[in-house]
Amino acid sequence: MLIVDAQVHIWGADTPERPWPDSGKGRAHKPNPVSKDDMLREMDGAGVARAVIVPPSWEGDRNDLALEAARLHPDRFAVMGRPPLDPGQVDGLARWRKQPGMLGIRVTTAGPGARGLFTEPAGDWLWAAAEQHGVPAMISVPGLLPEVDRIAERHPGLRLVIDHLALARHGKDDAAFAELPELVKLARRPNVAAKASALPRYSSEAYPYRRLHPFLRQVFEAFGPRRLFWGTDLTGIPCTYAEAITLFTEELPWLRGADLDWVMGRALCDWLGWQLPDA
């Protein structure tokens, strides 16, 4: 089985030579930086073949460490990078995927004006350009699924991935899944997929987080195995890498065979255009 993690973070220290923005200070998942080599050791120990690096928001709008990791280890890492959010830089999306290792963009609601990309007509320039240039987007959008539905309808050629199943940021168990009906409704859009990442963070239980299982099954039945992607957000979850894997590979009796293979990595690579090793 090809295991591909749909989301990991690596980052460097906050230094005068490479400063973080004030908004990022104190927000890192861990007190010390996590390097590409640290992540490779974790992946090797858990049997994870590949991972998509999502540059963390606390470092600001930079993709340098992620792209360096993908350049040095193209068989292990690829990047969903932080795009320029200035309409005057829209031409950068035409060349976005020409950066070695860059597969697409990741957009959150953090930062000045970021929420307006989802809620305001003036923000449509980003989605139109991404669609035009074949750039898929991972989006962190709790509370904004109706807006995502409108974006997906307006831009049917734009591939969208809903991060962390759009779970409520500080919710646990049922409260975290308050928007599940809206997420399930989004599955009718063939250009929308769901990333089942960071899930242990949204449970009040210990592994194997049984209260999460029925919710996961609903998402799987809505999106199917080719539009549901396993991931961890490893540095921000309260379990081991091995447990994050076996939560899917051993604890969900309804997820087996070819369906499991798709969810654990093949579907993500297909959706983002990351060539499979045997292709």
C-alpha positions in Angstrom: 0.0 0.0 0.0 1.3 3.5 -0.9 0.8 5.7 2.1 0.9 9.4 1.4 0.3 11.9 4.2 -2.0 14.8 2.9 -0.6 17.3 5.4 2.6 17.8 7.3 4.4 21.0 8.5 8.1 21.7 8.6 9.5 25.0 9.8 12.6 26.9 10.8 13.5 29.0 13.8 12.3 32.6 14.2 15.5 34.5 13.7 16.5 38.0 12.6 17.7 36.5 9.3 14.4 34.7 8.8 11.8 36.4 11.0 8.3 35.2 11.6 5.4 37.7 11.5 4.2 39.0 14.8 0.9 37.1 14.3 2.9 33.8 14.2 4.8 34.1 17.4 3.7 31.5 20.0 1.6 29.6 17.5 3.9 26.8 16.4 2.8 23.3 17.1 6.0 22.6 19.0 8.6 24.7 20.8 11.4 23.7 18.5 11.6 23.7 14.7 10.8 20.6 12.7 13.1 20.1 9.7 12.7 18.0 6.6 15.1 15.5 8.1 13.0 15.2 11.3 9.9 14.6 9.1 11.7 12.0 7.0 12.7 10.1 10.2 9.1 10.1 11.3 7.9 8.9 7.9 10.5 6.2 7.6 9.6 4.9 11.1 5.9 4.7 10.3 6.1 3.4 6.7 4.9 6.6 5.1 6.2 6.8 1.5 5.3 10.5 0.7 4.0 13.6 2.3 2.5 16.9 1.1 4.2 19.8 2.9 1.8 22.6 3.8 3.9 25.6 4.9 2.7 26.7 8.3 0.9 30.0 8.8 3.1 31.0 11.8 6.1 31.4 9.4 4.2 33.9 7.3 3.9 33.8 3.5 6.9 31.8 2.6 7.4 28.4 0.9 11.2 28.2 0.9 11.8 25.3 3.3 9.1 23.3 1.8 10.3 23.8 -1.7 13.9 23.0 -0.7 12.7 19.7 0.9 10.8 18.8 -2.3 13.8 19.7 -4.5 16.2 17.5 -2.4 13.7 14.6 -1.9 11.3 14.7 -4.9 10.2 11.1 -4.3 9.2 11.9 -0.7 7.9 15.5 -0.6 5.7 17.8 -2.6 4.2 21.2 -1.7 0.9 22.9 -1.5 2.2 26.4 -1.1 1.1 29.7 0.2 0.1 31.9 -2.8 0.4 35.6 -3.3 -2.9 37.1 -2.1 -2.5 40.4 -4.0 -4.5 40.5 -7.3 -1.6 42.4 -8.8 0.4 39.2 -8.5 -2.1 37.0 -10.2 0.3 36.2 -13.0 2.3 34.1 -10.5 -0.3 31.4 -10.7 0.5 30.8 -14.4 3.9 29.7 -13.3 3.0 28.2 -10.0 3.3 24.5 -10.9 6.5 25.1 -12.8 8.3 25.4 -9.4 9.9 22.0 -8.8 7.8 20.1 -6.3 4.9 22.6 -6.2 1.5 20.9 -6.8 -0.9 23.7 -5.8 -2.0 26.3 -3.3 -3.2 26.3 0.3 -5.5 29.0 1.4 -6.8 29.7 5.0 -8.9 32.5 6.5 -6.0 33.8 8.6 -4.5 37.1 7.8 -5.8 40.5 6.5 -8.4 40.1 3.8 -8.1 36.3 3.6 -11.7 35.6 4.6 -12.9 37.9 1.8 -11.4 35.5 -0.7 -14.3 33.2 0.2 -17.0 35.6 1.0 -16.6 38.6 -1.3 -17.0 38.8 -5.1 -13.7 40.7 -5.2 -11.9 37.6 -4.0 -12.9 35.6 -7.0 -9.8 36.5 -8.9 -7.8 33.9 -7.0 -10.2 31.0 -7.8 -10.6 32.1 -11.4 -6.8 32.1 -11.9 -6.3 28.8 -10.2 -8.9 27.2 -12.4 -7.5 28.8 -15.5 -4.0 27.5 -14.8 -4.9 24.1 -13.4 -3.7 24.8 -9.9 -5.6 22.7 -7.2 -6.3 24.3 -3.8 -6.4 23.0 -0.3 -8.6 25.3 1.8 -9.1 25.6 5.6 -12.7 26.8 5.8 -14.6 26.0 9.0 -17.8 28.0 9.0 -17.6 28.8 5.2 -18.9 25.7 3.5 -21.8 27.5 1.8 -19.3 29.9 0.3 -17.1 27.1 -0.9 -20.2 25.6 -2.6 -20.6 28.7 -4.5 -16.9 28.8 -5.5 -17.1 25.2 -6.6 -20.2 25.9 -8.7 -18.7 29.0 -10.4 -15.4 27.2 -11.1 -16.1 23.6 -12.0 -12.6 23.1 -13.3 -11.0 24.1 -10.0 -10.0 21.1 -7.8 -10.7 21.9 -4.1 -9.7 20.0 -1.0 -11.5 20.7 2.3 -8.9 20.7 5.0 -9.6 18.7 8.2 -13.2 18.1 7.0 -13.9 21.7 7.9 -14.2 20.7 11.6 -14.9 23.5 14.1 -11.5 24.6 15.3 -11.9 24.2 19.0 -14.7 21.6 19.0 -14.5 18.0 20.1 -16.6 15.0 19.1 -20.2 16.0 18.0 -19.4 19.7 18.4 -16.5 19.4 16.0 -18.7 17.9 13.4 -21.5 20.5 13.6 -21.1 21.3 9.9 -21.1 17.7 8.7 -24.4 18.1 6.8 -22.9 21.0 4.8 -19.8 19.0 4.1 -21.8 16.0 2.9 -23.9 18.2 0.7 -20.7 19.5 -0.9 -19.9 16.0 -2.2 -22.3 16.6 -5.0 -19.7 18.9 -6.5 -17.3 16.6 -8.5 -14.5 19.1 -8.1 -14.5 19.0 -4.3 -12.6 16.5 -2.2 -12.2 16.1 1.6 -9.0 15.8 3.6 -9.4 13.6 6.7 -6.5 15.1 8.6 -5.8 16.1 12.2 -8.8 14.1 13.3 -7.4 13.0 16.7 -7.2 16.6 17.7 -11.0 16.8 17.5 -11.7 13.9 19.9 -12.1 13.9 23.7 -11.2 10.1 23.7 -8.0 8.2 23.5 -7.0 6.1 20.5 -8.8 4.7 18.6 -11.2 7.6 18.9 -14.4 5.6 18.4 -16.7 8.5 18.5 -15.2 9.8 15.3 -15.8 6.6 13.3 -19.5 7.2 12.4 -18.7 10.7 11.2 -15.8 9.3 9.1 -18.1 6.8 7.6 -20.6 9.4 6.6 -17.9 11.4 4.8 -16.6 8.3 3.1 -20.1 7.3 1.8 -20.6 10.9 0.5 -17.3 11.5 -1.2 -16.2 7.9 -2.0 -12.6 6.5 -1.9 -11.2 8.7 -4.7 -12.2 12.0 -3.1 -11.3 11.3 0.6 -7.7 11.7 1.6 -6.0 10.5 4.7 -3.6 12.9 6.4 -2.2 13.7 9.8 -1.0 17.2 10.5 1.5 15.2 12.5 3.1 17.9 14.6 -0.3 19.0 15.9 -2.0 15.7 16.9 -2.1 13.9 20.3 -1.0 10.4 19.0 1.8 8.6 17.3 2.3 8.4 13.5 1.6 4.7 13.7 -1.7 5.3 15.5 -2.8 7.9 13.0 -2.2 5.3 10.3 -3.8 2.3 12.0 -6.9 4.4 12.9 -7.7 4.0 9.2 -6.0 0.7 8.3 -7.1 -1.3 11.3 -9.9 0.4 13.2 -12.5 1.0 10.4 -13.9 -2.4 9.3 -15.8 -0.8 6.5 -12.7 0.6 4.8 -10.8 -2.3 3.2 -9.2 -3.4 0.0 -8.9 -1.1 -3.0 -11.0 1.6 -1.2 -8.4 1.7 1.6 -5.5 2.0 -1.0 -7.2 5.0 -2.6 -7.9 6.8 0.7 -4.4 6.2 2.1 -2.6 7.8 -0.8 -3.4 6.9 -4.4 -6.4 9.2 -4.5 -4.5 12.2 -3.2 -1.7 11.7 -5.8 -4.3 11.4 -8.6 -6.2 14.5 -7.5 -3.1 16.7 -7.2 -1.3 15.4 -10.2 1.6 13.9 -8.2 2.9 11.1 -10.4 2.6 7.7 -8.8 5.9 5.7 -8.4 4.7 2.9 -10.7 3.3 5.2 -13.4 
